[in-house]
């Protein structure tokens, strides 16, 4: 081992007996072919054991970072190990942009796509929605490619690392654009409930932060070539200085606000690349509900405030457009993502989560794959139309279970009455 094998939050210590950092595709292929069990560790920005293995934990950090631009088709081929912050800066220099970005630019592009990590915007799918093709090293060390339209493609984009090691992705891009960011605060809860849909669709990307009290905060990110959203009808106040999503925290690491225009990749995330992401001392949970059930979900979660308050730092409410990836939490439905940033007290968080999930279960809420959740595998299987299609795909690509780990085995091992 050459580094402490913990995740970003420090709540997971990986069980791997070996940690390898290949420097080429050929070396990676040989490593995978000769390993008994293997998983890929990206940036470590997961809060459960999705990346864990008792075998070999593989990091792609030492592989070359490559970027090929196909201008006529507005596509780029990128190495899987790019961190989003670095990749986006390079794309912007070439006059290109991605359609959406997660809150943090500190995570790897492959890890974000494999778990359907997203961003916000009623018209914007997660980053996985930009994937047009991908390359995998499968269990026997073979390198294969899949492209949009191929039979297995929609099963392979959001794969939880269960099909092989992703090495390249082709992403759809668009011309670079600028964003202005404004924060509104003291939004009364009654106004939020009455106008949640209008607020969330008022700009290119919108986030609502709340502690489930009687007031909330709105982060509005608008393209500078779009109309300035008119939120004067809301009983909210435009912030007079930079704000952090967690009340009382210094906003120095947050992206520029107060309407200062800047490049897309320096405004769509909430936090600056090269700084401490978020609070740096937290746990996370997130659930996706159908967009038309947003108000019902918010009503019911607010009733849980007495349970949430002791362990909650903040919650974020965002929208994500539907996509076609089989295991994407937004597969086939426009969704509202309800995110919880918790204090680093895992036992207390796990005591609260069953109450949250009981409230959201009737709304067919799907959990974020890389965050903490308590829903049983049997329950989760009912939420995905292509669950058993992916299970068969997983067996086809990895018949001996090289990329299996306890997390994926629990999900995809079923009794007869599950089918």
N, C-alpha and C positions, 0 to 999 in steps of 0.2 A: 504494500500500500504506500502511495506517495503523497496522499493528502487525507485529511480527516473526512470520512465518508458520512457526512450528514447533509440533510437538505438545507435549503436557504433559511428556513425558520428555526432549524435546530431541534425540531420535535421528532424527527426521524433519523435514526442511525442505521445505515444500510448494513445488510448481513453478508455482503459479498466476501468471498474468500480471496478474490483477485480483482485488481483494478488495472485496466489496460488503456493505453492511449496510442492507438496506431497512428502512423503518419502518412499512410497512403491507402488507396482503395484496395490494392493488392494485399497489403498487410492486414487490413480489416477483413477481407474475405477469408484469409487463412485463419485469422483469430476466431472468427465466427464458426468456421467449419470444424475446428478442433475443440471448441468449447462444449462442455456438457450442457450448461445452462448459461444464458447471457441476457442482459438488458442494457439499454443505453441510458446513460445519465446525461441530460442536457445541462441547463443552467441550475437545476435543483430547485426550481420554483414550483414544487408540488408540496402538498401538505399531508399526503397519505403515502402508502407504500406502492403506488403504481409503478415506480421505477426500480423497485427493490429486486434482489435476486440473491440466492445463496451461492450462485456460481460466479461468473465474471461480469463485473460492471465495466462497461465500455464508455469512454469519453472520446468524443470526436474533436476535442479542442485543438489537437496538434495536426489535424488534417488541413490541407490547403483550403483557404477560403476563396472560392471562385465566383465570378459574376459574369454571365454572358448575356448580352442584350440583343433581343430580336425586335428591332424597331418597327418593321412593317407589321408584325402581328401584335405589337405592344405587349410583349412577354419578356420575362427575364428568367434565366436558369441560375439558381443560386445553390451554393453548398448548404447542406442541412445545418451546419454548425455556426452559421452566422448568428450573432446576437442582433436583435431587431434594431437597436440603436445604431450599431455600426453599419448594418445593411442600409438602413433608411438614409443615413447621411450620404453614403456612396450613391444611392439611387438619386437623391436630390441633386447632387452635383451634376448628374447626367440629365437633369430636367424631368425626372420621372418620380412617380409616387405610387404608394399602395392606397387602396380605397379605405382602409380602416386600420386601426392599431389598438392593442390592449392598453390598459392603464400604465403598464410598466414597459419601457423599452429594453429592460435588462434580460429578457428571456430569449431563448433560441427559436429560430423560425420553425424548425421541425417540431420542437416540443409544443409550440403554440398551435400548430396545425393538427398534430396528432391528438390533441385534447380539445380541439374546437375552441380555443381561447380567442377572445373576440374584440371588444371595443363597444361602440354605441352608435346607433343611428337607425331610424325606422326603415331606411332603404339599404342598409349595409349588412351583408352577411358577415360571419366571423372571418378571420384570416384564412381559414380552410376553404372558404368560398372562392378565394383567388387562385387556388391550386388548379393548374391545367394538366400537369403531368408530374410524375415522381419516379424516383429510382430507389430500389431496395436491394440490400444484400440479404438473401433468404438463408434459411437454416443450414443448408449444405454449402454455403459460401458463394452461391450463384448470384450474379447481378442481373436484375431484371427491371424493365421499365413498364409503366402503365400510363395511359393518357386518357383524358376525358373522352367518353364514348366507348372505352373498353369495358368488357363485361364486369370486371372486378374493381373498376376504378372507384366507384362510389363507396365501396367497402374498404378501400385501402387508404383513403385520405385521412379520416379520423380513425386510427387503428389502435390507439392506446399502446403502441409499441409491440403489438402482439403478432405482427406478420413478418417482421424483420427489421433491419437497421436502415432507416431512411438516409440516403446519402445526397440526393439532389431533389429540388423541386422546381417546377416551372410555374411562375406566378404571373397572373394578369396585372398589368400596371396601367397607369394613366398619366397624363401630363401633370407635372408638379403644380401645386396650388398653395395658396396662403390661407391661414386660419386666424381669426380673432377670437379671444376667449374672454367671457364675462362671467362673473359670479354674482348671483342674487341670493340674498339671505332673508331670514325671518318670514319665509313663505308659510302662511297659516295652513294647518293640516286640512281644514275644510276646503280651501282653495285647491290644494294638491289633489284631494279626492275628486273634487268636481271637475278638474281640468287636467288630470294626469296625461291623457292622450294628447291633448293640444300642447302641453308643455314639452313632452318627450319628442314631439314631431316638429318643434318650432325652429330647429336649426339642423345643420349637418350632423352634429353629434351633441347629445345632451345627456347629462347625468344628474340625478337627484340624490343628495346625501341627507340622511335622516338618522336620528337616534330614537325614532318612534315617539317623539314628544309632540308638542302641538305646533312645532315649526320645522321647516326643512330648508335646504340650501340647493340652488340650481346652478350647475356649471354648463354654460352655453358656449359651444364652439361652432362658429359659423364661418363658411368660406367667404372670403372677402369679395368674391364676385356674386354672392347671393344677397338678397335683401336682408337688411338688419331686422331681426325679429323684434316685434313690438310686444313687450311683456308688461307694458304700463298698466294693463287691465288687472294684473295680478297685484295682490297686496303684499308685494315683496320689495326689498330695498337693494339697490345695486351696491355691492361691496365697495368701500372706499380705499381698500388696500388688498394686497395678496392674501389669499386664504388657503389653509390646508384642509383636506377632507375631514381630518380628525380635529375637533374643536380644541383650541388652545395650543396646538402644535405650530412650530415655526414653519412658514411657507417657503423658506429659502430653497428647498429642493423641488418645489413644484414648478411646473411650466408657467410661462408668463401669462398674466391675466390683464385686467384693466383695459381690454380692447386693443392691446398692442399687437399689430399684425406680425406674423412670423411664418416660417415654413411649416407645412403640414406635420412633419415628424417632430417638431418642437412644440406643437400645441395639442395634437390629438391625445397623446399620453397625458396623464396627470402629473407625472414625475419626470425630471430631467435625466437623461442618460449620464452616467458618470457620477451620480450622487447616490446616497442611500435611498433605496426604493421604499416607498410607503413609509411606515413607521419604523421598519426594520426589526420590530419585536412584536409579532402578531401571528395569529392563525386565521385561516380563511375558509369560508363555506359559501356556496352559491347554488341557487336553484333557478330553473327556467320554466316559466308558466306561459301558456298561450296568451298572446297580447290582449285578446278580448276579455281576459279574466284578471287583468291588472288591478282594477279597482277592488274587486272581491278579495284578492290576495292581500292588498295593502290594508284593507279594513280588518281582516282577520289577524294579520301579524301584529297590528298595533295593539290588539288585546293582550298580546304576550309581553308587552313592555316590562312589567314587573319581573318577569323571568329573564329577559334579555339584558336589562340594564347593568347588572353586576359584572357581566363578562364582555359586553359589547363596546368596541371603540367607535364604529360607525357602520351604517349600511348604505349601499349604493344601489340605485334603481336605474337600469339602462334598457334599451331596446336592441334587438338583434333580428335581422331579417332571416327568413327561412333559407335553408340550403338543401342539398340532396345527399350529403354524406350519411351513410346508414347509421352510424353511431353518434352523429352530432346531436347535442341536446336541442338544437333548433331545426332538426330534420323535419321538413314538411310543414313547418308552422312558424309564422312570425311570433316572436317571443319577447317577453319582458324578463330580464335577468335581475334577480334580487340577491344581492351580495352582502355578506356579513364579514366584517373585519373584527376579529375577537382579540381579547387580551390573551397572552401566552399561557393560558391555564387550561390545558387540554381536558383534564378530567371534568372540570366545570362546564366546558363547552359541550362535551359529549353528554352531559346530563341535561342540557337545554335542547339539543338537537331533536330528540324524539318529539318534543312538543311542537317545534317548528315544522317538522315533517308531517305530523298528524294534521296540522292545519292546512298544509299545502298538498297533501296526498289526493284529496278529492278534485284538485285542479290539475292533476296529471303532471306535477312538477318533476322535472328531470334534474338530477344533481350534476354539477360540474365534475368531470372525471378526475381532476387533479387536486381537488379540495376535500375537506373533511365532510363526510356524510355518514348516516347511519342506516339508510334504507337497505332492506335486504336485497340480495341478488334476485330472488324470486319476484319481488315487487318491481325492481328496475326492468327486468326482462319484459314485463307487460307494457312498458312505455315505448317500445321500439318495434316498428313493423318488420324490420329486417334483422331482428336479433339472431334468429337461427340461420339466416343467410350468412351473416358474419361468422357465426360459430363454424359453419361448414368451410368457409373461406380460410379461417384460422387453421383448421385441421389440414386443408389442402396445402397451405404454404409452410406449415410447421407440424408435420404429422407426429413427430416425436416430442413435441412440447419444449423445444429448446428455449423459446421465448416466454414460456409459461412462468408465472410466479404466483404466490398465494392470492394476490389481488385479482388477477385475471382468471385463475382457476376457479375461485369462488363464484365469479360472475358467469362463467361459461360451462360449469359442471352442473347438470340438471338431472332431476329425477323425472320419471316418465310423465308425471302429471304436470310438469312445467311446460310441456310441449303442446 
